[in-house]
Amino acid sequence: SGAHGSMDIQDQKSTFHAFVMATVWTCGLIAQSVGLLTLAFAIGAGWWPGFVVFVALGAALGLAFRLSGVYWAVQVALWVLLALGGLIVPALAG
């Protein structure tokens, strides 16, 4: 009779939380990449409009889900690398 509700579920909660966060990160990066590549190459709008969409999606996702500092560090690193690529590749191409 007293068997219901006595199990400690902390391990299951932390596992589920980790799974949800991994899913949010992965889906977010896929959406950011699709937005960037669609604008830059498929539509032909150029690299910078795609970069703006990449940054906007990353910032919106981070704010909406209140993601950790690690998420923001990864986003800033990606933003810096993509911005540098957007400056260096056209300079090398002529």
N, C-alpha and C positions, 0 to 999 in steps of 0.2 A: 504494500500500500504506500510505503514511503519511498519507493524506488524512483518515482518521477522527479526530475529536476535536481538530482544530486550530483550529476556529472560535471566536472570542471571542463569547460569548453574553451579555455584560453588558447590552447595550442591550435584548435580548429579555427578560432577567430583570427589569429595571427597568420595562419596559412592562407585563409581566404583573403585577408587584406593584402598580403603579398601578391597573390594571384590577380586581384583586381587592379592593383597598382601597376603590375607588369603589363596587363591588358591595356590600361589607360596609356601608358608610355608607348607601347607598340602601335596601337591604333592612332595615337597622336602623331607619331613620327611618320607613319604611312600617309596620313592625311596631309601633313606638311610637305612630304616629298611629292605627292601627287599634285598638290597645288603649285609648288615650285616648278616642277617639270612640265606641267600642262601649260602654264603661262609662258615659260621660257622657250619651250620647243614646239609643243603641239599647236598652240594658238599663234605663237610668234610675237607675243607682246614684249618679249625681252627678259633679260635676267633680273633686272631690278624690280619690276612689278611682281615677279615670282618670289623674289627674296622678301618683299614686303608682306606678301601673303604668308610665307613661311614663318616670319617673325610674328605676325599677328595671330596666326593659329597657335603657335607655341605659347605666346603670352596669354591668350584667352584660355587655353587648356590649363596652364599653370595656375591662373587666378581662379578659374571655375572650380577646380578640384583641390585648391589649396595645397599644391604639391610642394615637396621638400626642397631644401637648398641644393641638394644633389641634382634635382631636375633642372633648377635654374642654372647651375654651373654647366651642365651639359648643353642646355639651350644657348647660353652665351658663347660657349666654345664653338658650337655649330654656327652661330650667327657670325662670329669673327672669321672662321674658316671660309664660309660661303662668301662673305663680303670681300675677303682677300682674293679668293678665286675669281670673283666678279671683276676685280680690278686688274689682276695679273694676267688672266687668260686673254682678254682683248689686247692688252699691251704686247703680249708675245705674238699674237696672231697678226699684228700689223696695224 
